[in-house]
Amino acid sequence: MTVRNLNSDQFALLEFKDRIVGPQNVLPNNWTVSTSVCNWIGVSCGILLKRVIALNLTSMNLRGTIPPHLGNLSFLLSLDLSSNHFYGHLPKELGQLHRLRILQLSYSRLNGEIPSWLGNLQRVRRLKMKNNNFTGTIPETLVNMSNLEILNLGFNQLSGQVPSSIFKISSLKIIDLSSNSLLGSLPNDMCQHLPKLEGLYLSLNELSGNIPFGMGKCNNLQILSLSYNQFMGIIPRSIGNLTRLQKLYLGFNNLEGQIPKEIGNLLSLEMLNIKEIKGLTGQIPTSISNISSLKTIDLSNNSLSGSLPNDMCQHFPKLEGLYLNEN
């Protein structure tokens, strides 16, 4: 039975090989029936049960469509086809890979909508489909991916609102939806369901509304990137609760008011980037001198006023870049 099942894995991979092309004919020369499928380049099999459990063909300059036959690799745990030239839609048969833990398809030319059947892959921990040509909206069904740790759909052509259900996947550590055309506001209670969130990348979209006051409850957040959007209102004082934050990007928004003094609580901050906000007024809070870890301060192109303390450089021994022009 093991031999027969491995033969079905072999058949699925041979069908895959027949639909793609690549330089130097690496797969045609290596994926041959004269050797065991477990010895093929990019293929890994389980130790006990000899079935294909991983397919890693990243950065092999392959071109073609992803065939439905990959959905027959029923023991597959990891599928990595990133950094190639695959195009076309994702075949719905991939939704049959119920054991899958890792799905990485970034840096290719895949198009069509993000399929709703991805919600069937409830064991997936890493979903990376960055730098493709996906269009349409983000499906609500992703909430069913209850083990998801990394969601990366950045640098596509996605539109519509970010489903609020995304912010209820409590296992998430990284959310990267940057460089799309996403609209709408962020839910104020988003951080109540994201205790493990370390990185939130939403820059280069069309998001609006206020920066949620509840953002301060993302206690493990290390990188917050909200630049190049249409956020309004003030910078919430609750940002001072993000004591593990290392990089803060808020520039190129429609914010107003002053930089809150609570920003001085961010004792791990290395990058402070709040630039190109003409509604940002008042003085630079003196509490910023508490942050001795700062390497870059970019507060350029705002409407800030006041003076700088004579001893400011004593507080920033690691400072490499200071940008205060156009204030």
C-alpha positions as CSV (number, residue, x, y, z in Angstrom):
1,M,0.0,0.0,0.0
2,T,2.9,2.4,0.8
3,V,4.4,1.8,-2.6
4,R,1.0,2.4,-4.3
5,N,0.5,5.6,-2.3
6,L,4.0,6.8,-3.1
7,N,3.3,6.1,-6.7
8,S,0.3,8.4,-6.5
9,D,2.6,11.1,-5.1
10,Q,5.0,10.4,-8.0
11,F,2.2,10.7,-10.5
12,A,1.1,14.1,-9.1
13,L,4.6,15.5,-9.3
14,L,5.1,14.2,-12.8
15,E,1.9,16.0,-13.9
16,F,3.3,19.1,-12.2
17,K,6.6,18.7,-14.1
18,D,4.9,18.4,-17.4
19,R,3.1,21.8,-17.0
20,I,6.1,24.0,-16.1
21,V,9.4,25.0,-17.8
22,G,12.6,26.1,-16.3
23,P,16.2,26.8,-17.2
24,Q,18.7,24.0,-17.6
25,N,15.8,21.5,-17.4
26,V,16.5,20.8,-13.8
27,L,13.3,19.0,-13.1
28,P,13.0,17.0,-16.3
29,N,16.6,15.7,-15.8
30,N,16.1,15.0,-12.1
31,W,12.5,14.0,-11.7
32,T,12.7,10.6,-13.4
33,V,11.0,7.3,-12.7
34,S,14.5,5.6,-12.5
35,T,15.0,7.1,-9.0
36,S,12.7,7.2,-6.0
37,V,10.5,10.3,-5.7
38,C,12.0,10.8,-2.3
39,N,15.4,11.5,-3.9
40,W,14.1,14.1,-6.3
41,I,15.4,17.7,-6.0
42,G,13.1,19.8,-3.8
43,V,11.1,16.8,-2.6
44,S,11.1,15.5,1.0
45,C,9.5,12.3,2.3
46,G,8.5,11.3,5.8
47,I,10.9,9.0,7.7
48,L,8.4,6.4,8.9
49,L,5.7,6.7,6.3
50,K,7.3,7.1,3.0
51,R,5.1,9.8,1.6
52,V,5.9,13.2,0.2
53,I,5.6,15.7,3.0
54,A,7.4,18.8,1.6
55,L,7.9,20.4,-1.8
56,N,10.4,23.2,-1.9
57,L,11.1,24.7,-5.4
58,T,11.9,28.2,-4.3
59,S,14.0,30.5,-6.6
60,M,14.3,28.0,-9.5
61,N,13.1,30.3,-12.2
62,L,10.2,28.0,-13.0
63,R,7.4,29.2,-15.2
64,G,3.8,27.9,-15.7
65,T,0.6,27.3,-13.9
66,I,0.1,25.4,-10.7
67,P,-1.7,22.2,-11.7
68,P,-4.6,20.7,-9.7
69,H,-2.7,17.5,-9.2
70,L,-0.7,18.9,-6.3
71,G,-4.0,18.6,-4.3
72,N,-3.4,14.8,-4.4
73,L,-0.2,15.1,-2.2
74,S,-2.4,14.3,0.8
75,F,0.5,14.1,3.3
76,L,2.0,17.4,2.3
77,L,3.1,19.6,5.2
78,S,5.0,22.3,3.4
79,L,4.5,23.8,-0.1
80,D,7.0,26.5,-1.1
81,L,6.9,27.7,-4.7
82,S,8.0,31.2,-4.0
83,S,10.3,33.4,-6.1
84,N,9.4,31.8,-9.5
85,H,7.2,32.9,-12.4
86,F,4.0,31.0,-11.8
87,Y,0.9,32.6,-13.2
88,G,-2.8,32.0,-13.3
89,H,-5.3,31.1,-10.5
90,L,-4.7,28.9,-7.6
91,P,-6.4,25.5,-8.2
92,K,-9.2,24.7,-5.8
93,E,-7.7,21.2,-5.3
94,L,-5.1,22.7,-3.0
95,G,-7.9,23.1,-0.5
96,Q,-7.7,19.3,0.0
97,L,-4.2,19.5,1.6
98,H,-5.6,19.3,5.1
99,R,-2.3,18.4,6.7
100,L,-0.5,21.5,5.3
101,R,1.4,23.7,7.8
102,I,3.3,26.0,5.4
103,L,2.1,27.6,2.1
104,Q,4.5,30.0,0.5
105,L,3.8,31.4,-2.9
106,S,5.4,34.9,-2.7
107,Y,7.2,36.7,-5.5
108,S,5.5,35.2,-8.5
109,R,2.8,36.3,-11.0
110,L,-0.3,34.5,-9.6
111,N,-3.5,36.3,-10.2
112,G,-7.3,36.1,-9.6
113,E,-8.9,36.4,-6.2
114,I,-7.6,35.1,-2.9
115,P,-9.7,31.9,-2.8
116,S,-12.2,31.3,0.0
117,W,-11.2,27.7,0.2
118,L,-8.0,28.7,2.0
119,G,-10.1,28.6,5.1
120,N,-10.2,24.8,4.7
121,L,-6.5,24.7,5.5
122,Q,-7.0,25.0,9.3
123,R,-3.5,23.7,10.2
124,V,-1.6,26.3,8.1
125,R,0.7,28.4,10.3
126,R,2.4,30.4,7.5
127,L,0.5,31.8,4.6
128,K,2.8,33.9,2.4
129,M,1.5,35.2,-0.9
130,K,3.3,38.5,-1.1
131,N,4.3,40.2,-4.4
132,N,1.8,38.6,-6.8
133,N,-1.1,40.0,-8.8
134,F,-4.0,38.9,-6.6
135,T,-7.1,41.1,-6.9
136,G,-10.5,41.4,-5.2
137,T,-11.1,41.3,-1.5
138,I,-9.6,39.3,1.4
139,P,-12.1,36.4,2.1
140,E,-13.8,36.2,5.5
141,T,-13.1,32.5,5.6
142,L,-9.5,33.1,6.6
143,V,-10.8,33.3,10.2
144,N,-11.0,29.5,10.0
145,M,-7.2,29.3,9.8
146,S,-7.1,29.2,13.6
147,N,-3.4,28.2,13.8
148,L,-2.2,31.0,11.5
149,E,1.0,32.7,12.8
150,I,2.1,34.6,9.6
151,L,-0.3,36.2,7.2
152,N,1.5,38.0,4.4
153,L,-0.6,39.3,1.4
154,G,1.4,42.4,0.9
155,F,2.3,44.0,-2.5
156,N,-0.8,42.7,-4.4
157,Q,-3.8,44.5,-5.8
158,L,-6.3,43.7,-3.1
159,S,-9.2,46.1,-2.5
160,G,-12.2,46.5,-0.1
161,Q,-12.1,46.4,3.6
162,V,-9.8,44.3,5.9
163,P,-12.2,41.7,7.3
164,S,-12.5,42.3,11.0
165,S,-12.4,38.5,11.5
166,I,-8.7,38.6,10.6
167,F,-8.1,40.3,13.9
168,K,-9.7,37.4,15.8
169,I,-7.1,34.8,14.8
170,S,-5.4,34.8,18.2
171,S,-2.3,32.8,17.0
172,L,-1.2,35.6,14.6
173,K,2.3,37.0,15.1
174,I,2.7,38.8,11.8
175,I,0.0,40.6,9.7
176,D,1.4,42.1,6.5
177,L,-1.2,43.6,4.1
178,S,1.0,46.5,3.0
179,S,1.0,47.9,-0.6
180,N,-2.5,47.1,-1.6
181,S,-5.7,49.3,-2.1
182,L,-7.4,48.4,1.2
183,L,-10.1,50.7,2.5
184,G,-12.0,51.3,5.8
185,S,-11.0,51.6,9.4
186,L,-9.5,49.3,12.0
187,P,-11.6,47.9,14.8
188,N,-10.9,49.5,18.1
189,D,-10.8,46.2,19.9
190,M,-8.5,44.6,17.4
191,C,-5.7,43.9,19.9
192,Q,-8.0,42.1,22.4
193,H,-7.8,39.0,20.2
194,L,-4.1,39.3,19.2
195,P,-2.0,38.6,22.3
196,K,1.0,37.3,20.2
197,L,1.1,40.0,17.5
198,E,4.7,41.2,16.9
199,G,4.4,42.9,13.5
200,L,1.6,44.9,11.9
201,Y,2.3,46.1,8.4
202,L,-0.5,48.1,6.8
203,S,1.4,50.9,5.0
204,L,0.7,52.0,1.5
205,N,-3.1,51.4,1.5
206,E,-6.1,53.7,1.7
207,L,-7.1,53.0,5.3
208,S,-9.0,55.8,7.1
209,G,-10.6,56.6,10.5
210,N,-8.7,56.9,13.7
211,I,-5.7,54.9,14.8
212,P,-7.5,52.7,17.4
213,F,-7.0,53.7,21.0
214,G,-7.1,49.9,21.7
215,M,-3.8,49.6,19.7
216,G,-2.1,50.0,23.0
217,K,-3.2,46.5,24.1
218,C,-1.0,44.8,21.5
219,N,1.5,44.2,24.2
220,N,4.0,42.2,22.2
221,L,4.1,44.5,19.2
222,Q,7.6,45.2,17.9
223,I,6.9,46.8,14.5
224,L,3.9,49.1,13.7
225,S,3.8,50.4,10.2
226,L,0.8,52.5,9.2
227,S,2.4,55.0,6.9
228,Y,0.9,56.2,3.6
229,N,-2.7,55.9,4.5
230,Q,-5.5,58.3,5.3
231,F,-5.7,57.9,9.1
232,M,-7.2,60.9,10.8
233,G,-7.5,62.3,14.4
234,I,-4.7,62.3,17.0
235,I,-1.9,59.9,17.7
236,P,-3.4,57.9,20.6
237,R,-1.7,58.2,24.0
238,S,-2.1,54.4,24.3
239,I,0.8,53.9,21.9
240,G,2.9,54.5,25.0
241,N,1.8,51.1,26.3
242,L,3.7,49.3,23.4
243,T,6.8,49.0,25.5
244,R,8.4,46.3,23.2
245,L,8.0,48.5,20.1
246,Q,11.2,48.8,18.1
247,K,10.0,50.5,14.9
248,L,7.1,53.0,14.6
249,Y,6.0,54.3,11.2
250,L,3.1,56.8,11.1
251,G,4.1,59.2,8.4
252,F,2.1,60.4,5.4
253,N,-1.3,60.4,7.0
254,N,-4.0,63.0,7.9
255,L,-3.3,63.1,11.6
256,E,-3.4,66.2,13.7
257,G,-2.6,67.4,17.2
258,Q,0.6,66.8,19.0
259,I,3.1,63.9,19.6
260,P,1.9,62.5,22.9
261,K,4.4,62.6,25.7
262,E,3.6,58.9,26.4
263,I,5.9,58.1,23.4
264,G,8.7,58.4,25.9
265,N,7.6,55.1,27.4
266,L,8.8,53.2,24.3
267,L,12.2,52.4,25.8
268,S,13.0,49.8,23.1
269,L,12.3,52.1,20.1
270,E,15.0,52.2,17.4
271,M,13.1,53.9,14.6
272,L,10.7,56.8,15.1
273,N,9.2,57.9,11.8
274,I,6.3,60.4,12.0
275,K,6.9,62.6,8.9
276,E,4.8,64.5,6.3
277,I,1.9,65.3,8.6
278,K,1.1,69.0,8.3
279,G,-1.5,68.8,11.0
280,L,1.1,67.7,13.5
281,T,1.9,70.7,15.7
282,G,3.4,71.6,19.1
283,Q,6.7,70.8,20.5
284,I,8.7,67.6,20.4
285,P,7.9,66.1,23.8
286,T,10.9,66.2,26.2
287,S,10.1,62.6,27.2
288,I,11.6,61.5,23.9
289,S,15.0,61.8,25.7
290,N,14.1,58.7,27.7
291,I,14.6,56.5,24.6
292,S,18.3,56.0,24.5
293,S,17.9,53.1,22.0
294,L,16.9,55.4,19.2
295,K,18.9,55.1,16.0
296,T,16.7,57.2,13.6
297,I,14.4,60.1,14.4
298,D,12.4,61.4,11.4
299,L,10.0,64.1,12.2
300,S,10.4,66.1,8.9
301,N,7.8,67.9,7.0
302,N,5.4,68.5,9.9
303,S,4.3,71.7,11.6
304,L,6.4,71.2,14.8
305,S,7.7,74.2,16.7
306,G,9.9,75.0,19.7
307,S,13.6,74.4,20.4
308,L,15.9,71.4,20.9
309,P,17.6,70.8,24.2
310,N,21.3,71.5,24.3
311,D,22.1,68.2,25.8
312,M,19.9,66.1,23.5
313,C,22.8,64.1,22.1
314,Q,23.7,62.8,25.5
315,H,20.4,61.0,25.6
316,F,20.9,59.3,22.1
317,P,24.2,57.5,22.1
318,K,23.1,55.3,19.2
319,L,21.6,58.0,17.0
320,E,22.5,57.7,13.3
321,G,19.9,59.8,11.6
322,L,18.1,63.0,12.7
323,Y,15.6,64.6,10.3
324,L,13.8,67.7,11.4
325,N,13.6,69.7,8.2
326,E,10.5,71.5,7.0
327,N,9.0,72.3,10.4
